[in-house]
Each structure stands twice: as structure tokens, then as C-alpha cells.
Amino acid sequence: MRLSTLRHACRNLPTPSVHQPRTGVRVFGLAKSSLRLGPSSNSQLLLRAASSVSGTTSAEKAPKLGKQTDGPGYENTIRENVQRTKEEMVALQRGHPALKPTLAIIQADEDDRLLELNKKMAGKIGLNVTQICLPRECTEDEIIEEVLKLNEDPRVHGVYLHLPPASLTSRVLNTLRPEKDVDGVSDLNVGRLVRGDMNQGFIPPMANAVMELLARHDTPMEGRIVLVVGGEGPLGVALQCLMQRRGMVVLHSRRSSEVLQKQANAVVLLAAGHMDVPPTWLRPGTAVIHCGSALMTEDHGMEMSGVGPLTAALRMQNVVQSSSRWAQGQQYRPWTLRSLKLQPLSPVPSDIEISRAQTPKPVDQLAQEIGLLQEETEAYGRTKAKVRLSLLDRLREQPDGKYVLVAGITPTPLGEGKSTVVIGLVQALSAHLKLNSFACLRQPSQGPTFGVKGGAAGGGYAQVIPMEEFNLHLTGDIHAITAANNLVAAAIDARMLHEATQKDKALYSRLVPSVNGVRRFSPIQISRLRRLGISEIDPSALTPQEVSSFVRLDLDPAKVTWQRVVDTNDRFLRKITVGQASTEKGHVRETQFDIAVASEIMAILALADGLGDMKTRLGRMVVGSSRSGQPVTAEDLGVSGALAVLMKDAIKPTLMQTLEGSPVFVHAGPFANIAHGNSSVLADKLALKLVGEDGFVVTEAGFGADIGMEKFFNIKCRASGLRPNVVVLVATVRALKMHGGGPNVSAGSPLPREYIDENLSLVVKGCSSNLRKQIQIAHLFGVPVVVALNVFKTDTQAEIDLVCQMAKESGASDAVPCHHWARGGRGSVELAQAVKQAGSQPSHFQFLYSQETPIVEKIRMIAQKVYGADDIELSPEAQAKIDYYNQQGYGKLPICMAKTHLSLSHLPEKKGTPTGFTLPIRDIRASIGAGFIYPLVGTMSTMPGLPTRPCFYDIDLDPVTEEITGLF
């Protein structure tokens, strides 16, 4: 309502005599009653001061000002704001039915009037209000503790600090997350307001209320002179900014001043308490707003008075706005990826020198660039972070991007650079073609890092950085796997000892002890009772036979299949004897260590699709058989819950970046020859959501296509439900020459001349044998193939052209040379374009075999169709295991062949495309938790050994600079 409708204030007031005491306008609070002169009169929110006219009596001095805040105009202002906010709330909940915006109020006294006012206003709109009441003399640390809790509470969308001014320290205000600071008092939100950037900030509700009331005045906003008394804090700054933005002239005074007030068209009193404003100080028509006491107790439905109700309404508007921003933030966020510049040198420096020369982006910046929310990452230092799985739920409606698998031809012992191709391709896609792209890599084992092969961060100008952090420990996932695996091993031997040395009653009393006079089963013990068919949960109610069944796993020491692990190549742990101390009472048995990445827990980590799924898989791991031939699981041991606790952080993929700033997920690291050889399902799923529908996720399968790619399709894709769009098959002239009949290649020895000089004959034979076969293997699964020729400096142009030509003739969609090692992403732009083109073609993916196919036939299909064998030969032990697995109901599990990676056959020395051989299956084991059966082909070791001269000879640390040298 315009103030012109309230012009019933006296205009003919006499000027008071100098002998008469001046009666002041005492403005305090925001009462409903009209303003009366005199020290005891109540004030009003907005008033029109009277003119001073001489000649009237003192009795006529009192201006009869109307009640500005209880008129229909003020009520309409509140009602309109409430209605507008309700409409916004309805629209918000239409898209997010489960969302219930909540305002939290922190106050330092027991006065609940403000809470009640805000609750009433929230109730009209449909919001929640919660209160944290601190002692009146609470400390700064106590306030901050509560603020930090509210910062992390996803149910709270706004926080109002109703505290004494002395408690609103800079530290308190800036502890509050700006996105929850609905009163706009933090430095960041005040700065946003000053800058005019209100996309993320909030206008303080009190300042907004003042501006709305001033807008009701009939004087134009432009050019109006406003005196602001008091208010040096955030409210004063915000109010000045808003007024100046509307063209007002703002004057400041710490106390009311006659000279200043006579210049003003409006006076805003921000200071708390009573203030004397004599009417003769005010120009005719001056609006006076007192914000020092915003709380009023009177409420008649919508018939509310004072700035308090309007401020509360505008605060609720900010809470809804905060909730709306939160909901919008939960949607897919377009990338704002900033690429890092590369300046490749020639000759190419060492990998660690290149890595150290580039300054990586802070990981929180990278996370923001690719659309991750702050609460979805857990930083491990400056350059790597865990990503929470809640992202999958947030982006569940987001279409996946294109899924690209990088595999390879049968490699030399030196490796052919698949990881380097993955990184080079992603750098080309993101930094040069400006397409969202993500690399998904396995975490390297420290066995190869300190053994022969070295690290797995890529190489040259196509690396994950910092490469030393990538190759050493990372975020401790492999250590967590080692701890979990060895906890199971310890539980096995301890259980066998205790069962062998105790009677049923003693075992039962120790397994189900009395605590404070009460005996009860743990949840995991109740699960075991259910599997045994025992419904009773009262420990005292079990029969002796039920007690015996419960306490005795009766593990057969000769049939324990679970091994201890360590992440080091240690050949002397391939066969060991445990239990030789006298304390183990003669319970000696032979066992062994495997390398950590061969643990079934590693395979579970790579194949699980969530924490619940991982916990279930851990529980059903079979660790051996009882003497009666029944499988014994980790859950039977009672250890599965503890395993989940050890693995709860390891299940989150680790975010890193390439040399050109492209994002990388590093997660899980099963070997491809003794396990399924792929990074995690979860990393791929997270990346596919993040890149968006037009983006690319590039993941790698270990060793050759016959090993890693086959398992990627038949095991990983079966577990994940994901379907690849393109296969990139990595080849090198060096490996093709080896398959064409070149001499043996061994790590640590100089390359023979055939691999340095041009030799087109060897290249032709290698292409027509191994390269053609690996392309055919990919086509078995219905996926288009792009051949990436990883170019070395010894390759000639004629050799490069020949490989590309023969690859296309063998069925590849395209074949291109790649120079990423020397040039970075720019050297793989042609590959990126070929992958983009192939990804636009339809994929006709299919599995090689059905789950219903018998175990023997699955093995035979892989041997014949993938490896090219004539048939398979099962040892009696392998056949017995197959019969046992069928009896236990494991026959539908996929097959994970444990086979040499150096040949398509079981014989490492057989290169090219061997034919006429029978594949020997000497044993078969089952990873029931991981969900596959793995036949052992030939003599496969699950614990590598160190060579005469391991890599660790070259690895060193400068104790002054802490720089690492020698890693590659």
C-alpha cells in the first residue's frame, strides 16, 4: 500500500517553544499501535513525520500518525511473499517429492518467540524449522561445532544464526557454508551481493524487507536520500548496496543526527534498542524504519505487524531458494574442464621428469570441473580424492556416454603400451577434440613396480600424474585388500585350532559369551543359524545337536583353499609351513602366499556394484571344505562384517588426472593372467554418468585380447550390465615382428637388430597371424575394432603404413598410428577421431557363451574360439572339481581362465597364431564371492618372483627435497 493513502498525520503542528521541552518520537520495536509523542509511546515500522508549523498550541503537537504496519498494504506485502514462496515450493516438490526444505535456527538463549514466529511462517509455506538452543554464555567453539554439524546435514537447507552481535564473529560467520547462509551474512555472500552476483548468494531477509517497505513509499526510489543509522556489519553493507543499486543516496551515521536527518527522505535505524528521533529533526514525508527490534508477539493469522513477519517470510523464501539450488545442483552439471598445456621436449625425458615438470590441478578443482559435488569427494592430499558412490544415485537418470575398451595383441614381455594409449586417447578427446572423456585404469601392484615391468601410469607425455603417487600406495586400497585377505586366513587357522582343542560346550560358551549376565547371538551368528535351518535365537534353547552344528565348521586342513597374500614379488612364499610354534599345539599345515592382487577380494572389489553387493560377495567367499565336503564361507567364519569394514573406503574409486588435466579413475587391479584383469565396474559406471551422453569412457583390459578382453566381455560386462561401443586394439611393430618369427625379447636385454632395423617381412607375418586373430576375437563379441599402432622411434614409415593397411584388410574399422608418447594428446588426435566415428556405428554386442552352458563346454568354447585350440584336456583333479561345483550349484558361473599372457596357447614360447594344440586344464578353482570359476592352464604361478636385477636398484629418494628417482 502506498504511503499517500496514510496522509492523516497532522500538517499544522506548531513549532515548540524554546521554553517547552521537546517531545521526541521514540521509535523502538515495531508495534501495531500508532506513533505517539512522548517517551512511553509505541512506535511503528513505517511512519510519515509531520511538518512543523508555528502558531499552534502545545496540545496540538502530537501528530496523529496512522498505523502503517497493520493496514491492508502491509498485510498484502506479507501475503504476496508467502503465496509466491508457496508456489515455488509446490513446483520444487513436484520434481522432488521427497524433498522437505528445513531451516535450522541457532540461538543463545531460551527465548522461543523468534522460533515460534519462524515456525508459523514456515507452516504457511510448508517448511520445517528446527532449533538449536545454546547457553547464553556459549563459546565461539561451541557455536562452530553446531554450525559444522548443520553444514554436513543434507536435510538442512538453511541456517539462521540468531545470536548476540558479539557472538557473530568472522570465524563463526565464515564457518557456515555459503549455500546454507540464508541470511546472507558470510563474507562470501556479502561479497556476491556487492558484486551483483546473486546466482549463488542470498539477500539478507531484513535488508530485503526494508527495501520492500521503502518501495511502498510514494517517493521515487531514484535519487532518494536515505540515512542509515548504525549497522556496520553485513546487514548495513547489504542494505547500502541494495539502496545504491536502486539509485538512492545513502548517508551513514553511527547515531541519529539532526543535521543528517533533515537531509534525508528516509531514515533506517539498524541499531538495537530505543532511539530518540524528535519530529522536528525529520523533513515532511520522511519514512522511518526501525530494524533494531524485529520480533513481535502479536499475530492474528495473516494480520501480523512489524518487520519481523516480513523478514521471516523473506527468510523462508531464501530457504526455498536454497533448496531449489540444491535440487538443481543434484542434476547433471556440464563440464568446465580446463586442459593443462604440454610443451613436449625432444629427446623425451624420463617419465618421472615429465611428471614432475607438470603442475597438476588441485583435485577439488578438477572435481568441480567435471560436475562432482563437494560432498561427493574425499581428498587424499592435494592431487587425488576418493569419489563417493552416492553419485550413482544422484545421476541415475543421466544417460551413459560411449564405452571404449582398450585391449591389445599378444604382448612381448616389455608390454606394448595399452595404458599409454588409454591416456593419450583421453587427452586427445578432451584437450583437443573438446569432448568429455574419462580414463579408467587399474591400480598397479607394487610387485611389478619393484620387480621388472615397473609402474603402470603410462609413459612419456601420456601419463597419470603425479606418477609416483599413482604407482606407490595410492590411497591404500591394495593394503586394505591385504589386511582383509589375511584376516580371513588368520580366522581359518584359529578356528581349526580352537575346534580341535575344545569340546562343544566350551566352544559354545566362548562363541556366545555372557555379557552382563545376558547371552545373545550376534547378527552374523543368527545368519549362520538360519543357514543351518535353526530358527531359535535364544542361546539357551538350542539342543546339543544344534549347538554342535553351530560351533563346528569342521574345516578339512587339506581342503583349505584360502591363501595369505602380500603385495611383493616373493618367490620363497610360494610354499610355506604354518603352525610350527609350540603354542599351536602341533597343528602344522602347508600353505602358500599369493600376490595381493590375486586375492579374491581384489576381484570382488573390481566386480561389485555397491557396498551392499560387496558385503554380500565377501560373505559368500568359499575358503575351503568341511570333512563332509560342504563349502565353508567367510560368513560361516563370522568375519564378513569385519571385511566390509576394512573395505568400506577401498570401494570408492580414486580420482586423478593426466598430464593434460583430463580426469582418470584408478580403481582395483586384478592381474589378467591369474584373475580377470580389468578395473572396477564402479569406476566405469561413475565415469559413464559423469561424461554425459556424448562423452567417452576409455577403460583397459590387461594383456592381450585373448586374456583381458575376453574376460572383460564374458565376466565384467555380465556383472555390470554395460555394453562396449568400440574396441581399441593396441599393436606395436616390435610385437608384430616377434609374432612374425623374430627372435625372443626379454626384459633387461638389448633388442636384437630385427627390432631396430626395418623388416617388412616380419611385420607382414605378424599382422597376418596374431593381429588378424585378435581382431577376429573382438568380432566374436560383435564390437567394432579400431587398431591403434603405438609408434616407437625405431619404426619406419613403411612399417607403419603396412600395419595400418593390413589391419583394415583384416576387418578393423580403422587403423591409425599414435604418437602420444612423444607428443601427448596431440599425437593421438587421429585415433580419437577414428574412435568417435566407430562409436557412432551400431554395436551388436553378444556374449561368447550362455550362463546355462555347462562348465566343460564353456572352457572348450574359449579354448577353441578364442585361443584356437583343437580341444581341451582335463586332469582327473579338474574333472572332480567340476563335478563338485556342479553339485554345489556353481555351474552357471562364468569362466576366468588362468593362462600365460605371452601366447594364445598355454606355451609362452609359441608366438603368432598357434594351431594344432590341446589346452591342458590341470586344476579348477572357484571364486564364489567374485562370481567365476577359474581353470588353471598349464603351470601358472600366483606369486611372481624377483629377477636378478629388479627395478628397485634404480629407485631412490633425496632426503632433502623428498624427490623420488628411478620410477618408470
N, C-alpha and C positions, 0 to 999 in steps of 0.2 A: 504494500500500500504506500502511495506517495505521501510524503510529509505535508503536502499542501492541503490534504484533507484534514489535517490536525491543527490548523491555524486558529485554535481557540485560545492561545496564550495571550495574555494581556499585552496590548501595544502602547498603552498610555500610562506607563509606570513612571512615577516621579523620581527624580534624582535624589537620593538620600542626602539629608542634611549632614554637614560635617560634624554636627553635634550628636547625630544619631549613630549608633553602632551599625556597621554594615552587616547585613544578614547574608551569609554565604549560601550558595547552592551546594549542599553536601551530597556529593554523589558517591554512593558506595553500594555494592551489591547490584542486583538487577531485579528489584521488586516490582510487583504489579501495580501498586498504588501510584498515583500521580506525584510529581515532584512538588514538595512544599519547601518554602524558605525556612530556614531555621535549623539548628544543629540536630534536631531529633527527626527531621523529615526523612521519609524514604525516597530513594532515587528511582530513576527509570533507565532503561537501556539506552533509549534514543530520545533526546529532548530538543525542543526549539527554545532558545533563550529569548527573553523579552527585550524590547527596546527600552532605553532609559529616557523618560520624558519628565521634564521638570514641572512642578506645579501641582502634583497630586499629593494626597496625604499619605502618611506612613502606613495607614491601614490598607492602602491600595497597592502597596509594594509587592505583595505576594502574587507572582504570576500564576494563573490557573492553567498549568500545562496539562495537556491530555495524557492518558496512559498509552504511551506509544507501543508497548510490547504486548498488550493484551487485545489489540484491535484485530480485526479480521485480516489485515495485510500481513502482520507478523505471523499469525497462525497459518495463513496460506503459504508463507515462505517455508515454514517447517513442513507443512503437509506436502507441498510440492517436492521438497527434497526427499522426504520419506517415500513418496509414491515413485519418484524416479529411481531411487535405490531399490525399492521392491521389484520394480520391473527389470532392473539389471540383475537382481538376484534370481528371479524366475528364469530369465534367459540363461544365466550361468548354470543353474541346476538342471535345466533341460538337457544340456550337453554333458553334465557331470552330476548325475543323480545322487551319488554317494557323498558329494562334497557338502560339508556343513561349515561355512566360514565361522571362525571363532576369534573374538577379541579377548586378550588377556590384559588385566589391569594389575599393575604392581603398585601398591600403596604402602605408606609407612605409618599408618595409624589405624584406628578401629572405626573411623567414620565411614559408614557404608552408604551415605547419601549419594555420592558420586556413582557408586556401583549400581545403586537402585535406579538412578536416572539413566545410566547407560543400558541397564538391563531392560528397562521399559522401552527405550528406543530400539534396542536390538530385537525385542519381542515383536514390535510392529513390523520389522523388516524380515525377521526370520533368522536372525543370527544367534550364536551362542556367545555368552560372556562368562569368563572365569576370572577369579580374583586371587591374587597372592598378597596376603596381608603380612607385612614385615613389622618388627618392633619400631616404635617411634625413633629410637636411637640406633637404628641399624647402621652397620658399617658399609663402606663402599664395596668391600669384597663380598658381603652378603647379598647386596643388590646385584652385583655382576654374576654371582653364582646362579641366581634365579633367571637373569636375562639369558645366560648361556643355555640353560635348560630349555627356555622357550625358543631360542634360536634353532635348536635341534628338533623341536617337537613339530612334526608335519601337520598336526591337527590345528595348530595356532597360525593364523594368517595376519594378525595384527597385535602389537604390544603398545600399551599406553602406560607411560611412566608417571603416575600421579604421586609425585614425591616433592618434598620441600626443595626450593631452588638450590640450597646448599648441597643437596644430595645429587643434583643433576650435573655431576662433573663431566668434563670432557671424556674421561675414561669410561664412565657409565654410558653416556650417550653414544659413543662410538663402538661400544661392545655390541650394542643392538644391531642386528642385521638390517641394512637399509630397506630391504624388501618387506620387512615387518614393522618398520618405523612409521606407523600410520599417522603419527602426529608430526612427522617431518622435522624432527629436532636434531638428527645426527648431522655431523659436518657434511657428509656426502649428499644427503638430501637437501640441506640448505644450499650447498653449492650448486646442485642441479637446478634448484629454483632460481637462484641468482643468474645462472647461465641461460635459463629459459628452456632447459631440457627436462620436461616433465613426463617423458615416456616411461621412466622408471621411478621417479620420485613422487612425493606427496606434498600437497599444500597443507600447512598446519590448519586443523579444523577451526581453531579460534581466529586465525587470520582470515580464513575464508568466510567465517561468519561476519566479521567486521566488514569485509568488502561487500557482502550481500546486503547488509544493513545500510551501508553508505550508498549503495546503488538505489535504495528506496528513496533517498533524499531527492528533492526536486531540483537541487543544484546540479548542473552538469559535472561529470567526473573530470573532464578535461579542464586543466587549469585550476582546479580546486586546491586551496591551501589547507593542509591538514597538519595540526600539531599533535605529535605523538609524545606523550609524557611517560617516561620510564621505559622499561623493556629493552635492555641492552642485549638480551640473549637471542636465541634462534627465532622466537616469535617476533621480536622487534625487527630483526633483519628481514624476515619473510614478509612482514607487513609493509615495510618500506619498499621492498622490491615490487610487491604487487601494486602498491599505490603508484609508484613511478611508472610502472608499465602501463597504467591507465591514464597517464598524463597528469597526475597530481603533483603538486609541490609539497614536499614533506619537510617539516621543521621538527627538530628534536629538542627536548628539554628533559633534564632529569627530574625536575619538579615543576609544578604549574607556575606559570609566569604571566603576569598581567599583560606585559608588552607583547609577548608571543601570542597569547590567546586572542588579543584584539586584532591580530593579523589573520587569524585562521577562520576558515569556513566550517571546519570540523575539528573536534578535539577527541583524541583517543587516549584514554587513560589505561596504561598497561600495568602500572604499579598496583600491588595488592594493598588492601586496607582502605581507610577513609581518606578522602582528599577534599579539601575545600575549594570550591570554584564559585566565587562571588558572581552574580549575574552581570554586574557592571563590567566584568572582565571580558564578557562574550559579545561578539558582534551579533546584531539581529539575524535570526535564521541559522545560527550555528548549531550543528549537530554535535552532541556529546555522547560518546560511547565509553562506558566503564567496563573493562575486562578483568578487573582485579578480583572480582568475586563472581565466578561464572556459575556457581552452584545454587540452585533454588529448590525449595522443598515443595512448592505448590505445583499441583498437576491435576488437571481436570480433563482426562482423556487427551484430546488434542489441544485443549485450552491451556497451553503451557506458556509461561512467560520467561523472560530473561534470555541472555545469550547462551546459558547452559544448555537448554534443549536444542537450540540450533547447532551449537558446537557438537553436541552428542550426535545429532542427525548427520552432520558432515563427517564426523569420525567414522560412523557406520558406513557411510559412502566410501570412505577410504579403505575400510576393511573389505568391502565387496570388491573394490577395485584391486586390492592386493590379492584377493582370492582369484579374481579373473586373470590377473597376470600370472599367478601360479599355475592355473589351469592351462593358460596359453603356453607357459613355459614347459608344460609336460608334453606338448606336441613336438613333432619333428622340427628341428632347427636347421635351416640352411647353413652350409659350411661357410666359413670366412677364412679358409686356410691361407696362411702366409708362407710361401716357399722360402727356403734358405738358399742363398746364392752359392754356387760352386765355381771355383776357379781351378780347374784341373791342371796339374803340372806334368811335365814330361822331362825325364822319365818319371813314372808313377812312384811316389814314395811308399813306404811300408804302410800296412793297414792301420796300425796304431798311430802313426804320424798323421795320416789323413784324418782319422777320427778326432785326434786331439786338436787339429788345426781348425775344426769347425766348432762353432759355439751353438749348442742345441738350444731350442726354445725351452723356457720353463714348462714343465709338464702341465701345470694348471692352465697356462695359456693355450697349449696345444689342445687340451681337453675342451676348453671353451670354443676354440676354432672349429672343432668337429661336432659341436652340438651337445656335449655332455654337460649335465648339471653339476653344480659344485658339490652337492651331496652324493653324487654318483662316483666320485673318485676318492681314493685314499693314497696320498702321496707317500712314496718311499724315497726320500731325498728330493733333489731338485729336478731330476730328469726321468723319473719313472713313477708310475702310480698303478695301483690296483683299480679295476673298474667293477663296480657292484652289479650284481645280476638283476637288480630292480629295473635296470634299463630295458630289459626284455619285456617287462610288463608295461612300462611306460610307452614303448613303441610297438606294442603288439599289433596294432592296426597298420603299421607302416610297411609298405611293400618292400621286399628284399631287392637288393641290387643284383648285378651279374656275378656269377660264381665261377672263378677261374682256378683250375688246378695246374700246378707246375710239376711235371714228372720228368723223367729222363731216360735216355738209353742206358744199357748196362754200363756202369762206370768203370774207370780204371781205379786202382787203389788211391789215386790222388784226388778223386772227386771231380765232377765236371761243372760245378758252379750253379746248381739249382737255386740255392739261397741267394746268390748274387743276381741271378736272373729275376727272381721274385722281386727283389728290392729295386733293381734297375727298371723293371716294368712298372712298378708302382710309382717310382719317381717320374717316369715319363708320362704316365697317365695323369698324375696330379699336378706336377710342377710345369709340364709343358703342354699337355692337351687340356688342362684345367678341368679334369673330370675327377669327381670324388673317388678316391681309391684307398684301399687298406691292405696292408700285408699281414698275413697270419703265419707266424713261424713257430717252430718248436724251440724250447729252451735247451741249450746244449748241455750235455753231460760233461763233468769235469774229467771223465775218463779219457776221451779223445783230446780234450783241451790240453791236458798234460801228457798225453801219450804220443800219437803220431799225427793224427789228422788236424789237430789244432781246433780253433773255435769255429763258430757257425754264424757269425754276424754278417756274412757276406764278405766282400773284399774290394779293394781299390776304391773307386768313387761310387760304389753301390753297397753301402753298409748301414747297419743299425748302430746308432750312437747313443751314449758312449759305449764303444765296443768292449772295453774292459769290464764294465758293469753288466753288459749282456752276457759275457762269457763266464763271469765269476759270480756265483751265488745268486745273482739277480735279486729276487725278493724272497728267496729261501724255500721255494716250492719243493725242490728235489730233497732238501733237508727234511721238510715236513713228511715227504713220502718215505724217506729212510727211517725216520722216527716211528711212523705209523707201522711200517712193514715189520720193523724189529720188535715193536711192542707185541705184535701178533706172534712172532717167533718165540719171544720170552714167555708169553702166556701158554703156548703149546707145551714147552718143556716143563714149565712149572706145574701145569695141570697134570701132566703124565706122572710127575714125581709125587704130587700130593695124593693122587688116586692110588698109586702103588704103595703108599706108606700109611694110609689111613683107612679105617673102617667107615662104613656108610654113615653111621651116627655122628662120628667126629667130623667127617666131611660136611655133612648137612648143617651141623651147628656152626661151622666156620663160614660156610657159604651163605647161610641165612642167620646171622648173629642176632642176639637180643640187644637192642639199644634202648636204654632207659626202661627196661622191663618189657619192651614190645618187640616182637619178631614180625617182620613183613618181607615179602619178596620185592625186589627192585623191578621196575618196568621190564627190563631186558630179561629177567628171570621169568616173569609172567609170560612173556612171549615164548620162551622155551617150554614152559608148561603146556601152553596151547599146542605147540608143535608135537608134543608127546601125547596129546589127547587128554590132558588132565585139566579139568575145569575148576578145580578147587584152588582158591587163592589164600586160604588160611594155612600157614606153615604147619600148624599143629594137627591139621586134619588129613594130611597125606598118609597113605598106607605105607608100610615098609617097602613094598614093591615099587610104589610110586617114588618114594624117596631115593631108592637105589637107581631107578631110571633117570631121575633128575640129576643126581650128583655125579654119575659116571658117564663120561663121554667114551671111555674105553678106547682111546686112540691107539692104534697099532703103530709102534715106533718105526716099523719097516715101511709103513704106508703114509708117513707124513710127507706131503708134497710141498710144504711151505719152506722157503729158504730165507736166510738172512741176506741183507743187501748192504753195499757200500758204494759210494759214487767215485770209485777209484779203480783203475785197471790193476788188479792184483791177482796174478795167476796162482799164487800159493794159497788162495782161499777157494780154489775150485773144488777141493775136497778136504774136509776138516773133521775132527772128532770133538764132540762137546760132552760135558758132564764128567770130566776126569778129576775134579776136585773131590776130596773126601766128603764134603758137605752134600754132594749129590748122590751119595749112598750107592754108588756103582751103576747109576743109570746113565750109561755111556751109549752114544749112538753116533754114526757117521752122518754128516750133512755137508752143506756147502754154502758159499756166498755167491749171489749173483750181483751184477752191477745194478745200481739203484733204478735205472730207467727200464730195466727188465721186470721190475716188480709189477704184479697185477694191479696194485694201487695206482701206478702210473697210467696203466691202460684205462682204469676206471675214471681217473681224472680227465683223460682225453675224450672219453665217450659219454660221460654223464651230461644230462641236460639241465641240471639244477642241484641244489643242496639236498633236497629230499631224495632225488634219484640216486645221488652219490651215496647217501647214507644207506639206502636200500641195497645198492650194489655191494657196498663194503660188508654189510651183514651177511650176504649170501655167498661170499667167497668161501670156497671149499679148501680147507687146509690139510685134509687127509681123510683117512677112512678108519672106522672103528674095526675091531677084530671081527665083528659080524658083517663087515662090508658096507656099512651105512656111511654116507658122507658126513663129515663134521665141518661145520661152518664157523666163521668168525662170530656170528651171533650166538652159536652154541657155547663158545668160549666166554661170552659175556663182554666182548671187547669192542663191538661195533660202534657203540655210542662214543667211546673214547677216541676211536679212529676218526669219526666225523668231527670231533672237537679239534684234533690235530690238523685236519684237512680243511677246516672252515674258511681259512684265508687263502689257501692254495687254490681253491676252486675259482677264484676271481682272476681273470686274465690280466696280464701286466701290459700297460700302455707305454710304448717308447716311440722313437721317431727315426727316420732315415737321415742321411746326410743332407737331403734337400727338404727336410721338415715334414715329410709325409708320415702319417700315423702307422704304427705297427703294433699288433698284438703278439705277445710272446707268451705261449701257454702250453704246458705239457711237453714231453719229449721222449716218447717211446721210440726205440730203435725199430727200423723197418725189417731187419732180417730176423730178429728174435721176438718182435712184437708187431703191432700194426702200423707203426711208423708215420703217424700223422699228428698235427697239432690238434688242439681241442675242438670239439663240437661247439662249445660255448663261445670260444673266441670267434669262430666263423659266424655264428648266429648274431652275436653282438655287432660285428663289423657289417654284416649284410643289412642290418637295420640302420646303422649309422650312415652308410654311404648313400642311402636313398635309392629310388627305383632306377635311376640312370647311372649309378655308380658301379664300381668294380671291387670285389674282394678277391685277392690273389693269395692262395694258400699252397703249401708244398707237401708233396708225398716223398718219403725217403727212398733213396737209392733208385733203381731202375723202375720202369713202368710195370714190369712183371712182378715186382715186390710191392712197393709203396702204393702205386696207382691201383692195382688190383684190390688191395685191402681198403683203400680209400673208398672205392665203389661198393664192394661187397660187404664191408663191415661198417665203415664210418657213415656212408650215405644211408645205409639201412637203419642205423641207430638215430641219425639226425633228422631223417626225412627230407634233407636238402638234395637238390639235383644240380650238377655242374652244367655250365653252359659251354665251356671251352676247356680243352686240354692244351697246355703249352708243353711241348716235348723238347727238352734241352739236349743238345748234341754238341760235341766238340770234334774238331778234326783229329785231335790226338786219340780220343776213344775210338773213333771210326777206323783209324789206321790200325789200332790194336785188334779190332774185330775183323779187319781185313787181312790179318795174318802178320802184323808187326810183332816185334819182339816184346817180351814181358816188360811191364812198367812196375816199378816198386818205389815206395816212398823212401826218400833219403838218398837215392842213387841218381846219377845224371841220366837224362833222357838219351836213348840211342839216337843216332843220326836220322833214322827213318822218321822220327817225330819232329825233327827240326827242319829238315830239307823237304822240298815239295816232292810228294809221291802220290800222284793221281790214281795209280793202280790200287794202292791200299785203300784209298778213300772210296773208290767205286765198290770194292768188295765189302767194305764195312757198311756202306749205305744199302747195298742190295741184300745184306744179311740182317744185321742187328737193327738198324734204323727202320727198315721196312717192317720187320717183325713187331717192333714196339708200336709203330703206327697202327698196325693191324690189331694189336691188343686193345688199343684205345677204341677202335671202331667196333670191337665186340660189344662195347657198352653204349654205342650209339651217340658218341660225343665227337664234335668236330675237333680237328687237331691242327695246331699251328706249331711248326718247328722253329725253335729259337737256336740258332747256331752261335754259341758263346765263343767269340773270336779271341784267339791268342795272338801275340805279336809274331809268332813263328808261322802263322797261317798265311798262305799266299792267296791272291785274289782268285786265281784259277781254282784252288781247292774250295774256297768259299762259294764261288758260283756253282761248282759241281755239286756240292752238298745241297744247296737250295734247289737246284734243278731236280735232283734225284728224289728229294723229299716230296716235292709236289707230284712227281710221277708215281710215287708210292702211296698217294692218297691224302697227303696233307692239304688242308685248305690254303695254307700259305707257308712259306719258309723264308725267314729273314735273318741276316747277320746282326749280331748285337755287340755294341762296343761300350756297354755301361761300365765295365771295369776301368776303362781309361777315360771315359767322358761323362760318367754319371747318367742321369735320366735322359739327357740329350742323345746319348748313344743308343737308346732303346726306343726312340720315338716311332721308328718304323715297325717295331714289334708291337707297340701299344696300338698303333693304327690297325694292324692286322688282327689283333685280339678284339678290338672294338668291332671290326667288320664281322669276324667269326661269331662274336657274341650276339649279333643281330639276327643270325640264322637260327632256325628252329633246332632244338636238341631233342633227339629221340632216345633218351636215356633208358637203359634196361639193365637189370642185374644179370650176372652170368648164370646163376642158378636160383632155384626156388628154395625157400626155407624148408619145404616139405621133402626135398631131395635127401635121400639117405646120406649119412656121413661119408661112407666109402665113395659114393658117386660124386659127391661134392669135391672130394680130393682128386678124384680121377678127372673131372671136368677141368679143374685148374691145371693139373699136370699136362693134360693133352692140349687144351685150347690155348692156354697161356704160355706154358713152358715149351710145348712142342714134344713132349714125351710120348713114347708109344703106349705106355701103361704105367701102373704103379705096382710096387711090391711091398706088402705089409708084413712086418715081422710078427711072430706069434704074440709078442707082448702088445704090439699095436692093435692087433685084432681083438685081443682080450679086453683092452681098454675101450675099444669101440662098442663091444657088446655090453660092457658095464655102463657106458654113457647112455646107450640106448635104453637100458633097463631103468636108469635114473631119470629119464625124460629129457636128456640133453640133446637129443638127435636133431632138433630144429635149429641149433645154433650155427652161425656162420663159421667158416674155416679161416684160420690165420696161420699160413704156412711159415715155419721157421726154416729158412733156406739161405744159402750163400747169396750175397748180392753181386758177386763177381762173375756170374754166368747165368744164363737162362736155365741151365741144368743144375744138378746138385754138385757138379765138379767145377771148382773155381777156375781151373786151367782151360776149360772148354769155352772158347770165345765164339763170336759170331752168332750163328743160329744153330746150336747143336741139334742133331736128329738121331733117331735110332737108339735112344736110351730108355731105360726103365727107371722110374723115380723110386728110390727106396724110402720107405717110411719106417724108421727104426723104433719110434715111440710116439705116443699121442698123449697130450695133457689137456686139461680143461681149465679155463679161466671163467668160472661160472659167474663171478661178480662182474667182470668185464663183459661177458656175454659172447665168448667164442671158444672154439676148440682149436688147439694148435698142434698139428703134426710136426715132429722133428725129422727133417730131411737130412740124411747123411749124418755127419758129425758136426753138430752146431754147438758152440760153447756160449753160455750165457754170462761168462766172465772173461772179458778181454785181458790180455797181458801187456806188459810194457816191453818195448823193443830195446835194443842195445843202447840207442841214444834217443831217449824221449824228448819231447818238446820242452820239458821243464829245465833243461840245460840252458836255454836261452832266455828264460823268464826271470826278471829281476825287478827290484824296487829301489828307487832312490830315496833314502831315508830323510833327506832334506825336503825335496819337492813332493814326495809321495807319488811320483810318476812311475807307472809300470812300463817296463820294456819287454820286448820279446814275444808278446802275444800276437797270434795271427789267426 
